[in-house]
Amino acid sequence: MTDAKPLRADARRNRDALIAKARELFADGRFDLRFDDFAKLAGVGTGTLYRHFPTREALAEAVYREELTAMCERAHEMQATLPADQALESFLRGFVDHLHHHEGLARTLATLMATQSGALAEGTQALGQVVADLLAAAAKTGAIRDDVGAGAVMMTLHGIYAAYDHPSFRTDADGVVALVLDGLRRGEP
């Protein structure tokens, strides 16, 4: 796969406007909006929308990539500024908090899961690496067990975002994170 040609400044602004508007609309629960309306609401032409994002799924992938990049950057910041076990806990609790406040990301993830998007696979790999790094750092300090891999935690995160529309999502997701953290901590049996 070859790298895409860099966008002109105006094309970049239009693309960014579309992604920003989509993120906002997804967060407001308006994922099912008529696709052409994304262009109108972003202040660009329909041709511009289709040139950058030929399908709703392509637009959802772009939103997902940006959200995931931001989450991974926050995880790295936490790892650099907090004790390892606190960084892991803050990341997991922050993941739930982010999904709770950004329903659009959760909806986007669910859509990408349904379409078996390549962006989801890439995102899962990036998120998995962040989780692996956080787990390894916390295990190295002895704060958590060293026999649980990132795959187990990732399965938990997949379950959390797959249930974003559950009526008691926040309470139940916080409970799942508490269970995971309790299971990872070293302690008396």
C-alpha beads as a LAMMPS data file, in Angstrom:
LAMMPS data file: protein, C-alpha beads

189 atoms
188 bonds

1 atom types
1 bond types

-500.0 500.0 xlo xhi
-500.0 500.0 ylo yhi
-500.0 500.0 zlo zhi

Masses

1 110.0

Atoms # bond

1 1 1 0.000 0.000 0.000
2 1 1 1.425 3.386 -0.964
3 1 1 1.262 6.506 1.136
4 1 1 -1.424 8.962 0.146
5 1 1 -0.404 12.269 -1.367
6 1 1 -0.418 15.088 1.224
7 1 1 -3.567 17.202 1.147
8 1 1 -3.597 20.862 0.202
9 1 1 -4.358 23.187 3.112
10 1 1 -7.972 23.796 2.014
11 1 1 -8.591 20.096 1.450
12 1 1 -7.115 19.340 4.894
13 1 1 -9.420 21.974 6.479
14 1 1 -12.457 20.451 4.735
15 1 1 -11.490 16.945 5.816
16 1 1 -10.916 18.109 9.392
17 1 1 -14.274 19.959 9.375
18 1 1 -16.048 16.788 8.260
19 1 1 -14.381 14.691 10.961
20 1 1 -15.078 17.289 13.668
21 1 1 -18.737 17.561 12.667
22 1 1 -19.108 13.783 12.470
23 1 1 -17.555 13.393 15.937
24 1 1 -19.995 15.995 17.283
25 1 1 -22.996 14.391 15.596
26 1 1 -21.995 10.889 16.688
27 1 1 -21.606 12.161 20.266
28 1 1 -25.139 13.567 20.061
29 1 1 -26.407 10.137 18.984
30 1 1 -27.045 11.231 15.388
31 1 1 -25.076 8.475 13.687
32 1 1 -28.023 7.539 11.451
33 1 1 -28.242 10.997 9.895
34 1 1 -28.586 10.993 6.094
35 1 1 -24.981 10.752 4.841
36 1 1 -25.169 13.843 2.583
37 1 1 -26.259 15.901 5.616
38 1 1 -22.794 15.493 7.148
39 1 1 -21.446 17.701 4.333
40 1 1 -24.111 20.359 4.742
41 1 1 -23.649 20.516 8.524
42 1 1 -19.849 20.676 8.169
43 1 1 -20.165 23.553 5.704
44 1 1 -18.683 21.728 2.726
45 1 1 -20.080 20.416 -0.543
46 1 1 -21.385 16.910 -1.026
47 1 1 -18.620 16.232 -3.558
48 1 1 -16.039 17.130 -0.910
49 1 1 -17.629 14.650 1.496
50 1 1 -17.535 11.815 -1.029
51 1 1 -14.017 12.694 -2.185
52 1 1 -12.684 12.322 1.365
53 1 1 -15.128 9.712 2.683
54 1 1 -16.940 7.658 0.052
55 1 1 -19.050 5.887 2.700
56 1 1 -20.398 6.450 6.198
57 1 1 -18.054 3.683 7.367
58 1 1 -15.031 5.548 5.948
59 1 1 -16.073 8.639 7.902
60 1 1 -16.613 6.521 11.020
61 1 1 -13.132 5.020 10.576
62 1 1 -11.571 8.487 10.438
63 1 1 -13.348 9.527 13.640
64 1 1 -12.319 6.268 15.300
65 1 1 -8.665 6.683 14.295
66 1 1 -8.513 10.190 15.750
67 1 1 -10.250 9.156 18.973
68 1 1 -7.985 6.142 19.351
69 1 1 -4.868 8.223 18.746
70 1 1 -5.988 10.614 21.493
71 1 1 -6.641 7.708 23.898
72 1 1 -3.228 6.187 23.220
73 1 1 -1.527 9.557 23.727
74 1 1 -3.317 9.955 27.078
75 1 1 -2.150 6.484 28.095
76 1 1 1.460 7.411 27.311
77 1 1 1.092 10.628 29.315
78 1 1 -0.314 8.685 32.270
79 1 1 2.501 6.173 32.052
80 1 1 5.044 9.006 32.105
81 1 1 3.485 10.872 35.036
82 1 1 1.829 8.322 37.338
83 1 1 3.002 5.223 39.201
84 1 1 2.536 2.211 36.916
85 1 1 -0.453 0.685 38.715
86 1 1 -2.215 4.058 38.877
87 1 1 -1.550 4.656 35.180
88 1 1 -3.189 1.314 34.350
89 1 1 -6.180 2.031 36.577
90 1 1 -6.548 5.584 35.264
91 1 1 -6.410 4.349 31.687
92 1 1 -9.061 1.659 32.196
93 1 1 -11.374 3.966 34.134
94 1 1 -10.717 6.733 31.604
95 1 1 -11.634 4.360 28.779
96 1 1 -15.073 3.819 30.324
97 1 1 -15.448 7.521 31.061
98 1 1 -14.538 8.395 27.481
99 1 1 -17.056 5.954 26.026
100 1 1 -19.698 7.230 28.427
101 1 1 -19.164 10.838 27.370
102 1 1 -18.529 10.045 23.698
103 1 1 -21.304 7.687 22.715
104 1 1 -20.350 8.358 19.121
105 1 1 -17.055 6.540 19.588
106 1 1 -18.833 3.547 21.055
107 1 1 -21.329 3.573 18.179
108 1 1 -18.470 3.914 15.732
109 1 1 -16.713 0.931 17.295
110 1 1 -19.896 -1.127 17.102
111 1 1 -20.352 -0.176 13.435
112 1 1 -16.753 -1.011 12.610
113 1 1 -17.080 -4.327 14.438
114 1 1 -20.156 -5.165 12.349
115 1 1 -18.369 -4.327 9.085
116 1 1 -15.113 -6.025 10.183
117 1 1 -13.223 -2.888 9.300
118 1 1 -9.471 -2.903 8.779
119 1 1 -9.348 0.288 10.862
120 1 1 -10.745 -1.638 13.808
121 1 1 -8.029 -4.263 13.467
122 1 1 -5.352 -1.547 13.331
123 1 1 -6.920 0.237 16.276
124 1 1 -7.171 -2.946 18.287
125 1 1 -3.485 -3.566 17.693
126 1 1 -2.532 -0.027 18.799
127 1 1 -4.782 -0.183 21.847
128 1 1 -3.495 -3.673 22.653
129 1 1 0.076 -2.379 22.623
130 1 1 -0.844 0.429 25.031
131 1 1 -2.553 -2.058 27.356
132 1 1 0.435 -4.422 27.137
133 1 1 2.813 -1.591 28.008
134 1 1 0.694 -0.500 30.981
135 1 1 0.378 -4.085 32.244
136 1 1 4.107 -4.785 31.858
137 1 1 5.063 -1.619 33.723
138 1 1 2.652 -2.351 36.585
139 1 1 3.745 -6.011 36.767
140 1 1 7.395 -4.953 36.849
141 1 1 6.733 -2.975 40.039
142 1 1 5.001 -5.967 41.603
143 1 1 1.718 -4.085 41.924
144 1 1 -0.177 -6.533 39.718
145 1 1 0.123 -10.145 38.641
146 1 1 2.428 -10.904 35.757
147 1 1 0.482 -13.901 34.449
148 1 1 -2.378 -12.009 32.780
149 1 1 -1.728 -10.749 29.275
150 1 1 -3.062 -7.825 27.320
151 1 1 -5.387 -10.146 25.378
152 1 1 -7.515 -10.815 28.460
153 1 1 -7.814 -7.105 29.232
154 1 1 -8.557 -6.328 25.567
155 1 1 -11.401 -8.873 25.589
156 1 1 -12.807 -6.964 28.539
157 1 1 -12.527 -3.629 26.718
158 1 1 -14.222 -5.123 23.640
159 1 1 -17.085 -6.271 25.850
160 1 1 -17.359 -2.834 27.423
161 1 1 -17.664 -0.928 24.170
162 1 1 -19.951 -3.544 22.651
163 1 1 -22.438 -2.831 25.477
164 1 1 -22.388 0.970 25.107
165 1 1 -26.165 1.153 24.631
166 1 1 -27.037 -0.917 27.710
167 1 1 -29.286 1.131 30.051
168 1 1 -26.876 0.878 32.987
169 1 1 -23.721 1.049 30.861
170 1 1 -21.699 3.349 33.100
171 1 1 -22.392 1.538 36.349
172 1 1 -21.856 -1.903 34.867
173 1 1 -18.727 -0.890 32.918
174 1 1 -17.220 0.656 36.055
175 1 1 -18.005 -2.623 37.836
176 1 1 -16.229 -4.634 35.136
177 1 1 -13.141 -2.420 35.417
178 1 1 -13.194 -2.845 39.210
179 1 1 -13.332 -6.639 38.760
180 1 1 -10.425 -6.587 36.315
181 1 1 -8.312 -4.392 38.582
182 1 1 -9.103 -6.538 41.634
183 1 1 -8.183 -9.639 39.660
184 1 1 -4.880 -8.106 38.542
185 1 1 -3.771 -6.873 41.954
186 1 1 -1.452 -8.957 44.031
187 1 1 -2.987 -9.748 47.352
188 1 1 -3.900 -12.394 49.812
189 1 1 -6.032 -15.195 48.354

Bonds

1 1 1 2
2 1 2 3
3 1 3 4
4 1 4 5
5 1 5 6
6 1 6 7
7 1 7 8
8 1 8 9
9 1 9 10
10 1 10 11
11 1 11 12
12 1 12 13
13 1 13 14
14 1 14 15
15 1 15 16
16 1 16 17
17 1 17 18
18 1 18 19
19 1 19 20
20 1 20 21
21 1 21 22
22 1 22 23
23 1 23 24
24 1 24 25
25 1 25 26
26 1 26 27
27 1 27 28
28 1 28 29
29 1 29 30
30 1 30 31
31 1 31 32
32 1 32 33
33 1 33 34
34 1 34 35
35 1 35 36
36 1 36 37
37 1 37 38
38 1 38 39
39 1 39 40
40 1 40 41
41 1 41 42
42 1 42 43
43 1 43 44
44 1 44 45
45 1 45 46
46 1 46 47
47 1 47 48
48 1 48 49
49 1 49 50
50 1 50 51
51 1 51 52
52 1 52 53
53 1 53 54
54 1 54 55
55 1 55 56
56 1 56 57
57 1 57 58
58 1 58 59
59 1 59 60
60 1 60 61
61 1 61 62
62 1 62 63
63 1 63 64
64 1 64 65
65 1 65 66
66 1 66 67
67 1 67 68
68 1 68 69
69 1 69 70
70 1 70 71
71 1 71 72
72 1 72 73
73 1 73 74
74 1 74 75
75 1 75 76
76 1 76 77
77 1 77 78
78 1 78 79
79 1 79 80
80 1 80 81
81 1 81 82
82 1 82 83
83 1 83 84
84 1 84 85
85 1 85 86
86 1 86 87
87 1 87 88
88 1 88 89
89 1 89 90
90 1 90 91
91 1 91 92
92 1 92 93
93 1 93 94
94 1 94 95
95 1 95 96
96 1 96 97
97 1 97 98
98 1 98 99
99 1 99 100
100 1 100 101
101 1 101 102
102 1 102 103
103 1 103 104
104 1 104 105
105 1 105 106
106 1 106 107
107 1 107 108
108 1 108 109
109 1 109 110
110 1 110 111
111 1 111 112
112 1 112 113
113 1 113 114
114 1 114 115
115 1 115 116
116 1 116 117
117 1 117 118
118 1 118 119
119 1 119 120
120 1 120 121
121 1 121 122
122 1 122 123
123 1 123 124
124 1 124 125
125 1 125 126
126 1 126 127
127 1 127 128
128 1 128 129
129 1 129 130
130 1 130 131
131 1 131 132
132 1 132 133
133 1 133 134
134 1 134 135
135 1 135 136
136 1 136 137
137 1 137 138
138 1 138 139
139 1 139 140
140 1 140 141
141 1 141 142
142 1 142 143
143 1 143 144
144 1 144 145
145 1 145 146
146 1 146 147
147 1 147 148
148 1 148 149
149 1 149 150
150 1 150 151
151 1 151 152
152 1 152 153
153 1 153 154
154 1 154 155
155 1 155 156
156 1 156 157
157 1 157 158
158 1 158 159
159 1 159 160
160 1 160 161
161 1 161 162
162 1 162 163
163 1 163 164
164 1 164 165
165 1 165 166
166 1 166 167
167 1 167 168
168 1 168 169
169 1 169 170
170 1 170 171
171 1 171 172
172 1 172 173
173 1 173 174
174 1 174 175
175 1 175 176
176 1 176 177
177 1 177 178
178 1 178 179
179 1 179 180
180 1 180 181
181 1 181 182
182 1 182 183
183 1 183 184
184 1 184 185
185 1 185 186
186 1 186 187
187 1 187 188
188 1 188 189
